[in-house]
Amino acid sequence: MKALTVGEVKTHFSELLGLVRKGEEIQILYGKAKKPVAMLVPLQEYKGERELGFLDGKAAFHIHDDGKISEEEFLGL
């Protein structure tokens, strides 16, 4: 797996997409501390739905188009 800074990703984006198409994963680092913030992964490896982990089957969520949530929804009422 390659790890590149945001600047490197911007400079070599087309090349990186070629590597991703071949199955390689690319980690994107951000800031002076170069902390990992994102991954470029092949589409077939992407899992569109995220699991709720230990709340699976016990909780649910819905994101509205406007991104808002009512107090009742937030409290699960």
Distance bins in CASP14 RR format, pairs under 12 A and 6 or more apart:
PFRMAT RR
TARGET T0000
AUTHOR 0000-0000-0000
RMODE 2
METHOD distances of the structure
MODEL  1
1 19 0 0 0 0 0 1 0 0 0 0 0
1 20 0 0 0 0 0 1 0 0 0 0 0
1 23 0 0 0 0 0 1 0 0 0 0 0
1 24 1 0 0 1 0 0 0 0 0 0 0
1 25 1 0 1 0 0 0 0 0 0 0 0
1 26 1 0 0 1 0 0 0 0 0 0 0
1 27 1 0 0 1 0 0 0 0 0 0 0
1 28 0 0 0 0 0 1 0 0 0 0 0
1 29 0 0 0 0 0 1 0 0 0 0 0
1 36 0 0 0 0 0 1 0 0 0 0 0
1 39 0 0 0 0 1 0 0 0 0 0 0
1 40 0 0 0 0 0 1 0 0 0 0 0
1 41 0 0 0 0 1 0 0 0 0 0 0
2 8 0 0 0 0 1 0 0 0 0 0 0
2 9 0 0 0 0 1 0 0 0 0 0 0
2 12 0 0 0 0 1 0 0 0 0 0 0
2 15 0 0 0 0 0 1 0 0 0 0 0
2 16 1 0 0 1 0 0 0 0 0 0 0
2 18 0 0 0 0 0 1 0 0 0 0 0
2 19 1 0 0 1 0 0 0 0 0 0 0
2 20 0 0 0 0 1 0 0 0 0 0 0
2 22 0 0 0 0 0 1 0 0 0 0 0
2 23 0 0 0 0 0 1 0 0 0 0 0
2 24 1 0 0 1 0 0 0 0 0 0 0
2 25 1 0 0 1 0 0 0 0 0 0 0
2 26 1 0 1 0 0 0 0 0 0 0 0
2 27 1 0 0 1 0 0 0 0 0 0 0
2 28 0 0 0 0 1 0 0 0 0 0 0
2 29 0 0 0 0 0 1 0 0 0 0 0
2 36 0 0 0 0 0 1 0 0 0 0 0
2 39 0 0 0 0 0 1 0 0 0 0 0
2 40 0 0 0 0 1 0 0 0 0 0 0
2 41 0 0 0 0 0 1 0 0 0 0 0
3 9 0 0 0 0 0 1 0 0 0 0 0
3 16 0 0 0 0 0 1 0 0 0 0 0
3 24 0 0 0 0 0 1 0 0 0 0 0
3 25 0 0 0 0 1 0 0 0 0 0 0
3 26 1 0 0 1 0 0 0 0 0 0 0
3 27 1 0 1 0 0 0 0 0 0 0 0
3 28 1 0 0 1 0 0 0 0 0 0 0
3 29 1 0 1 0 0 0 0 0 0 0 0
3 30 0 0 0 0 0 1 0 0 0 0 0
3 34 0 0 0 0 1 0 0 0 0 0 0
3 35 0 0 0 0 0 1 0 0 0 0 0
3 36 1 0 0 1 0 0 0 0 0 0 0
3 37 0 0 0 0 0 1 0 0 0 0 0
3 38 0 0 0 0 0 1 0 0 0 0 0
3 39 0 0 0 0 1 0 0 0 0 0 0
3 40 0 0 0 0 0 1 0 0 0 0 0
4 10 0 0 0 0 1 0 0 0 0 0 0
4 11 0 0 0 0 1 0 0 0 0 0 0
4 12 1 0 0 1 0 0 0 0 0 0 0
4 13 0 0 0 0 0 1 0 0 0 0 0
4 15 0 0 0 0 0 1 0 0 0 0 0
4 16 1 0 0 1 0 0 0 0 0 0 0
4 19 0 0 0 0 0 1 0 0 0 0 0
4 20 0 0 0 0 0 1 0 0 0 0 0
4 24 0 0 0 0 0 1 0 0 0 0 0
4 25 0 0 0 0 0 1 0 0 0 0 0
4 26 1 0 0 1 0 0 0 0 0 0 0
4 27 1 0 0 1 0 0 0 0 0 0 0
4 28 1 0 0 1 0 0 0 0 0 0 0
4 29 1 0 0 1 0 0 0 0 0 0 0
4 30 0 0 0 0 0 1 0 0 0 0 0
4 34 0 0 0 0 1 0 0 0 0 0 0
4 36 0 0 0 0 0 1 0 0 0 0 0
4 37 0 0 0 0 0 1 0 0 0 0 0
4 38 0 0 0 0 0 1 0 0 0 0 0
4 39 0 0 0 0 0 1 0 0 0 0 0
4 40 0 0 0 0 1 0 0 0 0 0 0
5 11 0 0 0 0 1 0 0 0 0 0 0
5 12 0 0 0 0 0 1 0 0 0 0 0
5 26 0 0 0 0 0 1 0 0 0 0 0
5 27 0 0 0 0 0 1 0 0 0 0 0
5 28 1 0 0 1 0 0 0 0 0 0 0
5 29 1 0 1 0 0 0 0 0 0 0 0
5 30 1 0 0 1 0 0 0 0 0 0 0
5 31 1 0 0 1 0 0 0 0 0 0 0
5 32 0 0 0 0 0 1 0 0 0 0 0
5 33 0 0 0 0 0 1 0 0 0 0 0
5 34 1 0 0 1 0 0 0 0 0 0 0
5 35 0 0 0 0 0 1 0 0 0 0 0
5 36 0 0 0 0 0 1 0 0 0 0 0
5 37 0 0 0 0 0 1 0 0 0 0 0
5 38 0 0 0 0 0 1 0 0 0 0 0
6 12 0 0 0 0 0 1 0 0 0 0 0
6 13 0 0 0 0 0 1 0 0 0 0 0
6 16 0 0 0 0 0 1 0 0 0 0 0
6 26 0 0 0 0 0 1 0 0 0 0 0
6 27 0 0 0 0 0 1 0 0 0 0 0
6 28 1 0 0 1 0 0 0 0 0 0 0
6 29 1 0 0 1 0 0 0 0 0 0 0
6 30 1 0 1 0 0 0 0 0 0 0 0
6 31 1 0 0 1 0 0 0 0 0 0 0
6 32 0 0 0 0 0 1 0 0 0 0 0
6 34 0 0 0 0 1 0 0 0 0 0 0
6 35 0 0 0 0 0 1 0 0 0 0 0
6 36 0 0 0 0 0 1 0 0 0 0 0
6 37 0 0 0 0 1 0 0 0 0 0 0
6 38 0 0 0 0 1 0 0 0 0 0 0
7 13 0 0 0 0 1 0 0 0 0 0 0
7 16 0 0 0 0 0 1 0 0 0 0 0
7 28 0 0 0 0 1 0 0 0 0 0 0
7 29 0 0 0 0 1 0 0 0 0 0 0
7 30 0 0 0 0 1 0 0 0 0 0 0
7 31 0 0 0 0 0 1 0 0 0 0 0
7 34 0 0 0 0 0 1 0 0 0 0 0
8 15 0 0 0 0 0 1 0 0 0 0 0
8 16 0 0 0 0 1 0 0 0 0 0 0
8 26 0 0 0 0 1 0 0 0 0 0 0
8 27 0 0 0 0 0 1 0 0 0 0 0
8 28 0 0 0 0 1 0 0 0 0 0 0
8 29 0 0 0 0 1 0 0 0 0 0 0
8 30 0 0 0 0 0 1 0 0 0 0 0
8 34 0 0 0 0 0 1 0 0 0 0 0
9 15 0 0 0 0 0 1 0 0 0 0 0
9 16 1 0 0 1 0 0 0 0 0 0 0
9 17 0 0 0 0 0 1 0 0 0 0 0
9 19 0 0 0 0 0 1 0 0 0 0 0
9 20 0 0 0 0 0 1 0 0 0 0 0
9 26 1 0 0 1 0 0 0 0 0 0 0
9 27 0 0 0 0 1 0 0 0 0 0 0
9 28 1 0 1 0 0 0 0 0 0 0 0
9 29 0 0 0 0 1 0 0 0 0 0 0
9 30 0 0 0 0 1 0 0 0 0 0 0
9 37 0 0 0 0 0 1 0 0 0 0 0
9 38 0 0 0 0 1 0 0 0 0 0 0
9 39 0 0 0 0 0 1 0 0 0 0 0
9 40 1 0 0 1 0 0 0 0 0 0 0
10 16 0 0 0 0 1 0 0 0 0 0 0
10 28 0 0 0 0 0 1 0 0 0 0 0
10 30 0 0 0 0 0 1 0 0 0 0 0
12 18 0 0 0 0 0 1 0 0 0 0 0
12 19 0 0 0 0 1 0 0 0 0 0 0
12 20 0 0 0 0 0 1 0 0 0 0 0
12 26 0 0 0 0 1 0 0 0 0 0 0
12 28 0 0 0 0 0 1 0 0 0 0 0
12 40 0 0 0 0 0 1 0 0 0 0 0
13 19 0 0 0 0 0 1 0 0 0 0 0
13 20 0 0 0 0 0 1 0 0 0 0 0
13 26 0 0 0 0 0 1 0 0 0 0 0
13 28 0 0 0 0 0 1 0 0 0 0 0
13 40 0 0 0 0 1 0 0 0 0 0 0
14 20 0 0 0 0 0 1 0 0 0 0 0
14 21 0 0 0 0 0 1 0 0 0 0 0
15 21 0 0 0 0 0 1 0 0 0 0 0
15 22 0 0 0 0 0 1 0 0 0 0 0
15 24 0 0 0 0 0 1 0 0 0 0 0
15 26 0 0 0 0 0 1 0 0 0 0 0
15 40 0 0 0 0 0 1 0 0 0 0 0
16 22 0 0 0 0 0 1 0 0 0 0 0
16 23 0 0 0 0 0 1 0 0 0 0 0
16 24 0 0 0 0 1 0 0 0 0 0 0
16 25 0 0 0 0 0 1 0 0 0 0 0
16 26 1 0 1 0 0 0 0 0 0 0 0
16 27 0 0 0 0 0 1 0 0 0 0 0
16 28 0 0 0 0 1 0 0 0 0 0 0
16 39 0 0 0 0 0 1 0 0 0 0 0
16 40 1 0 0 1 0 0 0 0 0 0 0
16 41 0 0 0 0 0 1 0 0 0 0 0
16 42 0 0 0 0 0 1 0 0 0 0 0
17 23 0 0 0 0 0 1 0 0 0 0 0
17 24 0 0 0 0 0 1 0 0 0 0 0
17 26 0 0 0 0 1 0 0 0 0 0 0
17 40 1 0 0 1 0 0 0 0 0 0 0
17 41 0 0 0 0 0 1 0 0 0 0 0
17 42 0 0 0 0 0 1 0 0 0 0 0
17 43 0 0 0 0 0 1 0 0 0 0 0
18 24 0 0 0 0 1 0 0 0 0 0 0
18 26 0 0 0 0 0 1 0 0 0 0 0
18 40 0 0 0 0 0 1 0 0 0 0 0
18 42 0 0 0 0 0 1 0 0 0 0 0
19 25 0 0 0 0 1 0 0 0 0 0 0
19 26 1 0 0 1 0 0 0 0 0 0 0
19 40 0 0 0 0 1 0 0 0 0 0 0
19 41 0 0 0 0 0 1 0 0 0 0 0
19 42 0 0 0 0 1 0 0 0 0 0 0
20 26 1 0 0 1 0 0 0 0 0 0 0
20 27 0 0 0 0 0 1 0 0 0 0 0
20 28 0 0 0 0 0 1 0 0 0 0 0
20 39 0 0 0 0 1 0 0 0 0 0 0
20 40 1 0 1 0 0 0 0 0 0 0 0
20 41 1 0 0 1 0 0 0 0 0 0 0
20 42 1 0 1 0 0 0 0 0 0 0 0
20 43 0 0 0 0 1 0 0 0 0 0 0
20 44 0 0 0 0 0 1 0 0 0 0 0
20 45 0 0 0 0 1 0 0 0 0 0 0
20 46 0 0 0 0 0 1 0 0 0 0 0
21 40 0 0 0 0 0 1 0 0 0 0 0
21 41 0 0 0 0 0 1 0 0 0 0 0
21 42 1 0 0 1 0 0 0 0 0 0 0
21 43 0 0 0 0 1 0 0 0 0 0 0
21 44 0 0 0 0 0 1 0 0 0 0 0
21 45 0 0 0 0 0 1 0 0 0 0 0
22 40 0 0 0 0 0 1 0 0 0 0 0
22 42 0 0 0 0 1 0 0 0 0 0 0
22 44 0 0 0 0 0 1 0 0 0 0 0
23 40 0 0 0 0 0 1 0 0 0 0 0
23 41 0 0 0 0 1 0 0 0 0 0 0
23 42 1 0 1 0 0 0 0 0 0 0 0
23 43 0 0 0 0 1 0 0 0 0 0 0
23 44 0 0 0 0 1 0 0 0 0 0 0
23 45 1 0 0 1 0 0 0 0 0 0 0
23 46 0 0 0 0 0 1 0 0 0 0 0
24 39 0 0 0 0 0 1 0 0 0 0 0
24 40 0 0 0 0 1 0 0 0 0 0 0
24 41 0 0 0 0 1 0 0 0 0 0 0
24 42 1 0 0 1 0 0 0 0 0 0 0
24 45 0 0 0 0 0 1 0 0 0 0 0
25 36 0 0 0 0 0 1 0 0 0 0 0
25 38 0 0 0 0 0 1 0 0 0 0 0
25 39 1 0 0 1 0 0 0 0 0 0 0
25 40 1 0 0 1 0 0 0 0 0 0 0
25 41 1 0 1 0 0 0 0 0 0 0 0
25 42 1 0 0 1 0 0 0 0 0 0 0
25 44 0 0 0 0 0 1 0 0 0 0 0
25 45 1 0 0 1 0 0 0 0 0 0 0
25 46 0 0 0 0 0 1 0 0 0 0 0
26 36 0 0 0 0 0 1 0 0 0 0 0
26 38 0 0 0 0 1 0 0 0 0 0 0
26 39 1 0 0 1 0 0 0 0 0 0 0
26 40 1 0 1 0 0 0 0 0 0 0 0
26 41 1 0 0 1 0 0 0 0 0 0 0
26 42 0 0 0 0 0 1 0 0 0 0 0
27 34 0 0 0 0 0 1 0 0 0 0 0
27 35 0 0 0 0 0 1 0 0 0 0 0
27 36 1 0 1 0 0 0 0 0 0 0 0
27 37 0 0 0 0 1 0 0 0 0 0 0
27 38 1 0 0 1 0 0 0 0 0 0 0
27 39 1 0 1 0 0 0 0 0 0 0 0
27 40 0 0 0 0 1 0 0 0 0 0 0
27 41 0 0 0 0 1 0 0 0 0 0 0
28 34 0 0 0 0 1 0 0 0 0 0 0
28 35 0 0 0 0 1 0 0 0 0 0 0
28 36 1 0 0 1 0 0 0 0 0 0 0
28 37 1 0 1 0 0 0 0 0 0 0 0
28 38 1 0 1 0 0 0 0 0 0 0 0
28 39 1 0 0 1 0 0 0 0 0 0 0
28 40 1 0 0 1 0 0 0 0 0 0 0
28 41 0 0 0 0 0 1 0 0 0 0 0
29 35 1 0 0 1 0 0 0 0 0 0 0
29 36 1 0 1 0 0 0 0 0 0 0 0
29 37 1 0 0 1 0 0 0 0 0 0 0
29 38 0 0 0 0 1 0 0 0 0 0 0
29 39 0 0 0 0 0 1 0 0 0 0 0
30 36 1 0 0 1 0 0 0 0 0 0 0
30 37 1 0 1 0 0 0 0 0 0 0 0
30 38 0 0 0 0 1 0 0 0 0 0 0
31 37 0 0 0 0 1 0 0 0 0 0 0
39 45 0 0 0 0 1 0 0 0 0 0 0
39 46 0 0 0 0 1 0 0 0 0 0 0
40 46 0 0 0 0 0 1 0 0 0 0 0
41 47 0 0 0 0 1 0 0 0 0 0 0
41 48 0 0 0 0 0 1 0 0 0 0 0
49 56 0 0 0 0 0 1 0 0 0 0 0
49 61 0 0 0 0 0 1 0 0 0 0 0
50 56 0 0 0 0 0 1 0 0 0 0 0
50 61 0 0 0 0 1 0 0 0 0 0 0
50 63 0 0 0 0 0 1 0 0 0 0 0
51 57 0 0 0 0 1 0 0 0 0 0 0
51 59 0 0 0 0 0 1 0 0 0 0 0
51 60 0 0 0 0 0 1 0 0 0 0 0
51 61 0 0 0 0 0 1 0 0 0 0 0
52 58 1 0 0 1 0 0 0 0 0 0 0
52 59 1 0 1 0 0 0 0 0 0 0 0
52 60 1 0 0 1 0 0 0 0 0 0 0
52 61 1 0 0 1 0 0 0 0 0 0 0
53 59 0 0 0 0 1 0 0 0 0 0 0
55 61 0 0 0 0 1 0 0 0 0 0 0
58 76 0 0 0 0 0 1 0 0 0 0 0
59 73 0 0 0 0 0 1 0 0 0 0 0
59 76 0 0 0 0 1 0 0 0 0 0 0
60 73 0 0 0 0 0 1 0 0 0 0 0
60 76 0 0 0 0 1 0 0 0 0 0 0
61 67 0 0 0 0 0 1 0 0 0 0 0
61 69 0 0 0 0 1 0 0 0 0 0 0
61 73 0 0 0 0 1 0 0 0 0 0 0
61 74 0 0 0 0 0 1 0 0 0 0 0
61 76 0 0 0 0 1 0 0 0 0 0 0
62 68 0 0 0 0 0 1 0 0 0 0 0
62 69 0 0 0 0 1 0 0 0 0 0 0
62 70 0 0 0 0 0 1 0 0 0 0 0
62 73 1 0 0 1 0 0 0 0 0 0 0
62 74 0 0 0 0 0 1 0 0 0 0 0
62 76 0 0 0 0 0 1 0 0 0 0 0
63 69 0 0 0 0 1 0 0 0 0 0 0
63 73 0 0 0 0 0 1 0 0 0 0 0
64 70 0 0 0 0 1 0 0 0 0 0 0
64 73 0 0 0 0 1 0 0 0 0 0 0
67 73 0 0 0 0 0 1 0 0 0 0 0
68 74 0 0 0 0 0 1 0 0 0 0 0
69 75 0 0 0 0 1 0 0 0 0 0 0
69 76 0 0 0 0 0 1 0 0 0 0 0
69 77 0 0 0 0 0 1 0 0 0 0 0
70 76 0 0 0 0 1 0 0 0 0 0 0
70 77 0 0 0 0 1 0 0 0 0 0 0
71 77 0 0 0 0 1 0 0 0 0 0 0
END
